[in-house]
């Protein structure tokens, strides 16, 4: 396993930054070390099979971080498996001797990463936008401007009446340079530039 790993890393070094190469090489070394201790009969990539990958996955899931002493987080586990997956695929695609006999790592092997929703407004600004929105919807008169936050963005939509909605961009107060397309009769968060 050392010879194909070194050859692969030499090729990766030609196109990636040294720190990235180190992040690729470290999990491959770790996998090689794990094989030496747990599967000593595997001496080439051709000897790899699905049970080796499953054993390694179980091992890294139970492993603790070097600096934190806590179990590895999902991102670290996913990155290690992706680097191993790329190595195994490239060894096969690039025609290295003794490649694995089939795909070993699948998308379902990668842990799902929790992605928090993006936040465009701080809590105070979001509260102000929502209060203004509710007040405008409740107390709007025919012909007056009505503004409400567009879902998932910093834009505020304004309309002349509840039946006519035209989207106009605006930034809520508290965001550096203020600019808005809403008229002067609109209440906050629509401000004049």
Backbone as a ProteinNet text record, in pm:
[ID]
protein_1_A
[PRIMARY]
XXXXXXXXXXXXXXXXXXXXXXXXXXXXXXXXXXXXXXXXXXXXXXXXXXXXXXXXXXXXXXXXXXXXXXXXXXXXXXXXXXXXXXXXXXXXXXXXXXXXXXXXXXXXXXXXXXXXXXXXXXXXXXXXXXXXXXXXXXXXXXXXXXXXXXXXXXXXXXXXXXXXXXXXXXXXXXXXXXXXXXXXXXXXXXXXX
[TERTIARY]
81.3	0	85.5	209.8	291.9	329.4	363.4	407.7	296.1	173.3	67.8	32	40	10	112.1	239.4	345.4	330.6	299.1	281.7	161.4	53	-66.9	-38.1	29.3	61.8	154.7	249.2	338.2	259	155.3	71	-15.6	-67.7	-152.2	-69.9	57	145	164.2	150.2	170.2	61.1	-56.4	-166.8	-228.6	-192.8	-254.2	-150.1	-197.3	-109.6	-56.5	61	122.9	32.8	-39.5	-125.2	-238.7	-293.6	-399.7	-345.2	-225.7	-162.1	-142.9	-103	-85.6	-219.3	-328.4	-460.6	-509.2	-454.8	-488.9	-400.9	-273.3	-178.1	-201.1	-235.5	-250	-355.9	-477.6	-575	-532	-458.7	-411.8	-307.2	-218.9	-121.7	-193	-294.8	-370.9	-439.4	-497.4	-562.2	-460.2	-342.6	-236.5	-191.3	-177.7	-139	-247.6	-374.3	-485.3	-483.6	-457.5	-449.1	-336.5	-219.6	-105.3	-138.9	-213.7	-245.5	-366.7	-464.4	-590.3	-611.7	-549.9	-562.8	-424.5	-333.2	-195.7	-185.6	-289.7	-285.8	-303.5	-348.9	-368	-236.1	-172.7	-42.5	-46.7	-160.3	-173.8	-318.2	-340.6	-476.8	-570.2	-514.5	-597.1	-654.7	-591.4	-639.5	-748.4	-776.6	-880.8	-1018.5	-1106	-1245.2	-1335.3	-1462.7	-1560.7	-1548.6	-1515.8	-1504.9	-1391.5	-1285	-1177	-1228.3	-1306.4	-1360.3	-1457.1	-1541.8	-1638.3	-1567.6	-1460.8	-1383.2	-1316.9	-1261.8	-1197.4	-1299.3	-1417	-1522.5	-1559.2	-1574.2	-1606.7	-1494.8	-1372.1	-1257.3	-1249.6	-1266.5	-1255.3	-1375.4	-1488.7	-1605.2	-1581.5	-1506.3	-1478.6	-1351.3	-1274	-1145.4	-1164.7	-1069.6	-1072.2	-968.8	-1000.1	-909.9	-778.8	-675.5	-541.6	-531.5	-596.1	-581.9	-695.1	-814.7	-929.8	-956.4	-920.7	-951.3	-1096.7	-1173.1	-1314.1	-1327	-1439.1	-1460	-1455.2	-1407.6	-1399.8	-1539.3	-1547.3	-1676.9	-1706.3	-1828.9	-1872.9	-1795.2	-1757.8	-1683.3	-1547.5	-1478.6	-1347.6	-1359.8	-1460.9	-1481.4	-1513	-1599.3	-1636.3	-1514.6	-1432.8	-1313.7	-1216.5	-1199.5	-1110.1	-1162.2	-1291.5	-1349.4	-1347.7	-1367.7	-1361.3	-1220.1	-1118.6	-980	-946.4	-993.5	-969.9	-1043.5	-1166.1	-1245.6	-1175.5	-1126.2	-1055.5	-930.4	-855.8	-735.7	-769.4	-868.5	-906	-954.8	-1035.2	-1084.1	-971.2	-879.6	-770.2	-674.6	-648.6	-560.8	-618.8	-749.6	-815.1	-815.9	-856.4	-868.7	-734.3	-630.6	-500.6	-419.5	-477.1	-411.2	-293.1	-292.8	-186	-191.7	-78	-80.1	-156.8	-219.7	-296.2	-404	-495	-601.1	-705.7	-789.7	-899.6	-992.5	-1061.3	-1143.4	-1285.4	-1312.4	-1444.5	-1457.8	-1570.3	-1589.4	-1598.6	-1534.9	-1530.2	-1604.7	-1607.6	-1671.5	-1782.9	-1898.7	-2015.9	-2062.7	-2146.5	-2198.1	-2266.5	-2337.6	-2406.5	-2312.7	-2184.4	-2086.6	-2048.8	-2072	-2030.9	-2134	-2089	-2184.3	-2252.2	-2376.5	-2451.2	-2412.4	-2376	-2331.7	-2451.2	-2470.9	-2576	-2530.9	-2614.9	-2582.2	-2683.1	-2637.6	-2730.6	-2775.7	-2896.4	-2948	-2867.5	-2843	-2767.7	-2848.5	-2779.3	-2845.3	-2796.5	-2888.5	-2853.3	-2873.8	-2955.3	-2983.8	-2945	-2894.1	-2873.5	-3010	-3015.2	-3143	-3220.5	-3151.9	-3220.2	-3282.7	-3206.9	-3258.9	-3374.5	-3363.7	-3471.1	-3598.4	-3583.7	-3700.1	-3765.9	-3685.4	-3738.7	-3813.1	-3757.3	-3821.9	-3955.4	-3955.6	-4079.4	-4186.4	-4148.5	-4246.4	-4306.7	-4221.3	-4268.9	-4359	-4319.8	-4399.1	-4538.2	-4543	-4673.4	-4758.2	-4697.2	-4770.6	-4823.2	-4742.1	-4784.3	-4899.4	-4892.3	-4999.7	-5129.5	-5119.4	-5237	-5301.5	-5221.1	-5273.8	-5265.5	-5241.6	-5226.9	-5361.4	-5357.9	-5477	-5466.2	-5577.2	-5574.7	-5493.8	-5403.8	-5322.1	-5193.8	-5175.6	-5050.7	-4950.5	-4824.9	-4721.4	-4717.2	-4696.9	-4690.5	-4559	-4473.5	-4344.6	-4338.7	-4275	-4258.1	-4131.2	-4065.2	-3939.6	-3965.2	-3880.8	-3887.6	-3820.9	-3880.1	-3823.3	-3682.9	-3590.9	-3456.6	-3363.6	-3393.9	-3301.9	-3310	-3224.8	-3222.8	-3320.7	-3380.9	-3471.6	-3602.1	-3657.5	-3787.8	-3878.5	-3993.2	-4088.2	-4186.6	-4219.4	-4312.1	-4421.1	-4540.2	-4649.2	-4738.6	-4809	-4897.6	-5021	-5070.7	-5184.9	-5169.9	-5245.6	-5229.8	-5249	-5323.6	-5347.4	-5236.6	-5158.5	-5052.5	-4919.1	-4840.8	-4710	-4600	-4509	-4391.7	-4270.9	-4174	-4057.5	-3957.2	-3912.8	-3812.5	-3705.6	-3580.8	-3471.4	-3454.7	-3427.8	-3398.3	-3313.3	-3236.5	-3160.1	-3222.8	-3240.9	-3291.9	-3191.6	-3238.1	-3147.7	-3044.5	-2924.9	-2818.3	-2721.6	-2727.2	-2637.9	-2555.2	-2464.9	-2372.4	-2444	-2414.6	-2477	-2621.9	-2709.7	-2852.9	-2899.9	-2975.3	-3039.3	-3168.3	-3268.1	-3396.5	-3473.2	-3561.2	-3644.6	-3784.9	-3811.8	-3945.1	-3966.8	-4089.9	-4117.1	-4098.2	-4095.5	-4072.7	-4187	-4304.6	-4416.3	-4407.4	-4319.8	-4306.7	-4240	-4275	-4213	-4086.4	-4007.2	-3887.1	-3926.6	-3852.9	-3713.9	-3680.3	-3776.7	-3746.6	-3698.5	-3579.2	-3523.3	-3484.3	-3465.3	-3420.8	-3269.4	-3216	-3070.6	-3013.6
-120.5	0	126.7	118	239.1	292.6	204.9	248.6	321.9	266.2	341.8	472.2	471.6	595.3	702.7	666.3	764.1	815.8	726.9	767.2	861.5	829.6	913	1051	1054.6	1181.6	1264.3	1200	1273	1340.5	1276.3	1336	1449.1	1430	1531.7	1656.2	1637.5	1750.5	1844.3	1792.1	1874	1978.8	1955	2047.1	2109.7	2063.3	2116.6	2180.6	2261.7	2328.6	2228.1	2257	2163.2	2126.3	2223.3	2193.6	2099.8	2118.5	2030.5	1890.1	1881.3	1750.2	1679.7	1754.9	1696.6	1643.8	1718.2	1674.2	1550.2	1528.3	1407.1	1290.6	1317.7	1212.9	1155.1	1239.9	1193.9	1084.4	1099.4	990.3	862.3	876.8	757.6	683.5	758.1	695.2	626.3	694.6	638.8	508.1	507.4	386.2	274.1	308.2	208.7	152.1	238.3	193.5	104.7	144.4	63.7	-75.5	-79.5	-209.1	-294.6	-233.7	-308.4	-374.2	-303	-355.1	-448	-421.4	-495.9	-595.2	-573.1	-663.4	-685.3	-752.4	-767.1	-844.9	-919.2	-995.7	-909.7	-787.1	-697.4	-627.2	-665.1	-606.6	-519.3	-518.7	-432.1	-385.1	-289.8	-238.3	-348.9	-445.4	-555.5	-640.3	-638	-715.8	-645.2	-519.4	-446.2	-498.8	-505	-540.6	-457.9	-476.3	-396.2	-412.5	-531.1	-552.1	-468.7	-443.6	-356.8	-214.1	-164.9	-29.6	-20.3	-119.4	-119.1	-121.7	-199.7	-203.7	-70	-9.4	121.1	227.5	224	319.8	307.3	185.4	163.3	214.4	192.7	235.6	387.9	457.6	604.2	666.4	600.4	652.2	645.9	546.2	531.2	604.7	652.2	716.4	855.8	897.3	1030.1	1118.8	1247.2	1343.6	1357.7	1386.5	1398.4	1517.6	1629.1	1750.3	1769.8	1727.4	1752.8	1639.8	1518.5	1404.4	1361.2	1428.4	1395.8	1309.3	1237.5	1160.9	1252.3	1198.7	1278.3	1323.6	1445.7	1493.4	1439.7	1457.9	1401.9	1458.2	1584.7	1646.4	1578.3	1554	1487.2	1346.8	1273.8	1137.8	1141.6	1232.8	1243.7	1278.3	1372.4	1410.4	1293.6	1215.5	1099.3	996.4	971.3	873.6	925.5	1054	1111.3	1097.7	1128.9	1116.2	971.7	878.8	737.2	694.8	741	710.9	762	885.9	942.1	861.3	823.4	742.6	610.7	539.7	409	424.5	527.2	550.7	585.1	672.3	714.4	599.6	516.5	400.7	313.9	299	219.2	293.7	420.7	499.5	522.8	545.4	578.2	454.6	337.8	215.7	172.1	202.1	155.8	3.4	-61.7	-207.8	-250.7	-365.2	-423.6	-330.8	-282.3	-194.6	-275.4	-206.9	-277.2	-341.4	-444	-521.7	-467.3	-349.1	-288.8	-168.8	-99.9	15.8	-29.6	46.7	9	107.2	232.7	334.8	398	411.3	465.4	592.4	668.9	793	768.6	658.2	626.2	600.1	579.4	558.6	688.8	800.9	929.2	978.9	1022.8	1074.7	1200.7	1219.4	1338.5	1451	1563.1	1677.8	1769.3	1805.7	1901.8	2039.5	2103.7	2237.3	2335.7	2423.3	2520.9	2616.6	2664.6	2758.9	2887.9	2950.2	3076	3185.7	3272.4	3383	3512	3590.5	3715.1	3834.8	3817.5	3924.7	3880.6	3977	3942.7	3940	3889.9	3871.5	4001.6	4109.5	4237.4	4287.7	4279	4325.3	4237.6	4106.5	4016.4	4044.5	4070.4	4102.5	4230.6	4330.9	4459	4441.4	4363.9	4339.1	4267.9	4165.2	4089.8	4174.1	4256.7	4343.5	4442.1	4502.1	4597.8	4529.4	4410.9	4335.6	4306.2	4258.2	4226.7	4352.2	4461.4	4586	4637.7	4628.8	4676.8	4593.5	4462.8	4377.6	4400.8	4423.1	4439.3	4575.9	4680.4	4816.6	4883.7	4810.5	4875.2	4926	5042.4	5102.9	5089.3	5091.8	5083.9	5200.6	5173.6	5277.1	5306.2	5254	5277.1	5167.3	5194.1	5095.1	4989.1	4867.4	4754.2	4680.9	4664.8	4598	4474.4	4368.9	4244.7	4177.2	4100.1	4034	3920.1	3913.2	3800.2	3682	3561.8	3446.3	3413.3	3392.8	3344.4	3446.9	3577.3	3675	3804.4	3899.8	4029.1	4123	4081.9	4167.5	4187	4303.4	4335.2	4365.6	4302.2	4325.2	4432.4	4520.4	4628.7	4630.2	4667.8	4681.6	4796.3	4851.8	4964.9	4920.9	4800.9	4747	4596.4	4526.7	4382	4306.1	4360	4287.4	4306.3	4412.8	4441.5	4429.3	4326.9	4309	4323	4414.7	4427	4414.7	4336.3	4311.2	4423.4	4482.5	4587.2	4551	4575.3	4542.1	4650.7	4610	4704.6	4634.5	4711.7	4655.9	4703.7	4613.7	4656.8	4748.3	4830.7	4920.2	4839	4898	4828.7	4759	4787.8	4723.3	4827.3	4892.9	4984.2	5086	5085.6	5182	5144.4	5241.6	5217.2	5257.1	5173	5209.3	5131.7	5195.7	5129.2	5190.2	5112.1	5159.4	5191	5174.1	5199.2	5348.9	5394.7	5538	5585.8	5718.8	5776.4	5748.8	5713.7	5686.1	5547.6	5461.7	5326.3	5333.5	5243.2	5239.8	5157.2	5163	5081	4936.3	4852.8	4855.2	4926.7	4985.9	5056.8	5195.4	5232.8	5362.8	5433.5	5559.3	5636	5633	5639.4	5638.2	5776.4
0	0	0	48	55.9	-81.4	-173	-305.2	-381.1	-389.1	-457.9	-386.6	-253.1	-179.9	-212.2	-211.7	-243.9	-386.6	-477.9	-618.4	-631.7	-564.2	-567.1	-507.3	-393.2	-328.1	-416.6	-485.2	-576.4	-687	-737.2	-841.2	-785	-665.6	-603	-571.7	-533.5	-501.9	-620.4	-740.4	-859.2	-878.6	-822.8	-847.5	-723	-604.9	-483.5	-392	-300.5	-204.2	-102.4	-46.4	48.4	167.4	222.7	336.7	296.6	176.4	126.4	106.3	51.2	30.1	163.9	266.1	398.6	452.4	428.4	473.5	397.7	279.4	203.1	248.5	268.2	302.5	442.5	537.8	676.6	691	636.1	649.3	576.2	466	394.8	478	543.5	633.3	749.5	802.3	913	871.6	751.8	702.8	684.7	629.4	613.5	747.3	846.6	980.3	1041.1	1020	1070.3	1004.8	873.9	803.9	860.7	884.2	937.9	1072	1156.2	1289.3	1291.5	1205.4	1211.9	1098.9	986.4	871	808.5	879.9	830.4	699.7	663.5	538.7	413.7	428.8	313.9	285.8	173.3	141.2	16.3	-54.7	-172.1	-181.8	-270.9	-292.2	-342.4	-414.5	-465.8	-352.3	-237.4	-123.3	-43.3	-77.6	-5.4	-42.7	55	28.4	118.4	102.6	174.6	326.9	372.6	517.9	577.5	500.4	548	569.9	475.4	486.2	603.9	619.8	730.5	865.5	875.5	999.7	1028.9	925.5	941.4	982.3	920.4	956.2	1104.4	1151.7	1293.2	1382.9	1341.6	1420.2	1429.7	1316.4	1324.3	1396.3	1390.4	1462.9	1614.5	1659.7	1802.6	1845.9	1748.9	1777.7	1836.2	1920	1979.6	1911.9	1905.1	1841.7	1917.3	1843.7	1900.3	1995.9	1961.2	2041.1	2141.5	2106.2	2193.3	2290.9	2256.9	2341.1	2331.4	2245.2	2225.3	2100.2	2086.3	1962.7	1841.1	1728.7	1606.2	1564.7	1514.3	1468.5	1328.5	1284.8	1156.9	1038.7	1046.2	936	920.5	1031.4	1025.6	968.3	1012.7	962.2	813.4	773.3	632	546.4	591.4	514.5	498.7	602	593.9	494.1	500.2	407.1	263.3	243.5	107.9	52.4	133.4	86.3	52.7	134.4	106.4	-20.7	-36.3	-155.7	-282.4	-278.2	-393.8	-426.3	-323.9	-345.5	-413.9	-360.8	-416.2	-560.3	-586.3	-723.1	-818.7	-775.5	-863.9	-894.2	-795.1	-817.4	-929.2	-929.1	-1033.2	-1166.6	-1165.7	-1288.7	-1356.5	-1278.6	-1335.1	-1373.2	-1355.6	-1400.4	-1316	-1189.5	-1101.3	-1094.9	-1071.1	-1057.5	-931.4	-938.6	-827.7	-770.9	-856.2	-804.4	-727.5	-649.2	-581.6	-683.9	-644.2	-737.6	-755.8	-713.6	-730.2	-639.5	-648.8	-560.3	-414.2	-327.6	-186.4	-96	-134.7	-52.5	-134.6	-73.1	-142	-70.7	-136.8	-80.2	53.5	66.8	191.4	307.9	280.1	387.5	457.3	390.3	445.8	546.2	662.4	760.7	708.7	746.8	707.1	801.6	743.8	821.4	847.8	973.3	1006	961	879	830.8	889	977.4	1031.8	922.5	934.3	836.6	843.8	728.9	730.7	799.3	869.3	937.3	874.9	824.1	759.8	852.8	952.7	1046.2	1186.9	1264.7	1404.6	1472.7	1593.5	1661.8	1677.9	1712.4	1733.1	1603.3	1492.6	1363.5	1316.9	1336.5	1295.6	1375.2	1503.8	1587.1	1539.7	1507.1	1459.4	1327.6	1236.2	1107.1	1127	1212	1232	1301	1399	1465.2	1366.5	1286.3	1187.3	1086.3	1045.2	949	1002.9	1125.4	1186.4	1202.2	1246.6	1265.5	1132.4	1027.8	895.9	841.8	858.3	807.2	884.2	1012.6	1096.5	1077.4	1066.2	1064.6	927.9	822.4	692.2	642.5	583.4	523.8	373.4	303.6	157.1	104.2	13.5	-47.1	28.2	148	220.4	186.4	214.4	185	293.4	251.6	342.8	317	418.2	401.4	489.2	440.1	516.1	468.6	556.3	517	420.2	316.1	223.9	291.9	285	356.3	307.8	402.7	371.9	312.5	318.9	263.5	342.2	303.8	368.5	299.1	190.4	115.4	190	172.1	227.8	111.1	106	-1.9	40.1	-50.6	-21.6	-127	-86.8	-183.5	-142	-239.5	-218.1	-138.9	-167.4	-94.4	-87.4	-3.5	9.5	-120.7	-217.7	-342.4	-443.6	-433.8	-529.9	-459.5	-490.5	-426.6	-529.3	-505.8	-591	-501.4	-542.9	-459.8	-477.2	-369.4	-372.7	-271.4	-306.6	-215.8	-111.7	7.1	114.5	217.4	288.4	398.7	527.4	622.7	751.7	820.5	913.1	983.6	1059.3	1071.4	1142.8	1049.2	918.6	821.9	748.4	813	747.6	661.2	529.5	440.1	418.8	438.2	426.3	287.9	224.3	99.2	90.6	34.3	21.7	-92.9	-147.9	-256.3	-208.8	-81.6	-28.3	-13.1	-20.6	-8.8	134.6	150.2	282	377.4	329.6	417.7	479.9	427.8	483.3	618.2	704	835.9	829.9	936.3	945.7	922.7	854.9	819.2	689.2	618.8	496.3	532.8	488.1	521.2	393.8	401.5	285.4	277.2	153.9	139.5	157.1
[MASK]
+++++++++++++++++++++++++++++++++++++++++++++++++++++++++++++++++++++++++++++++++++++++++++++++++++++++++++++++++++++++++++++++++++++++++++++++++++++++++++++++++++++++++++++++++++++++++++++++++

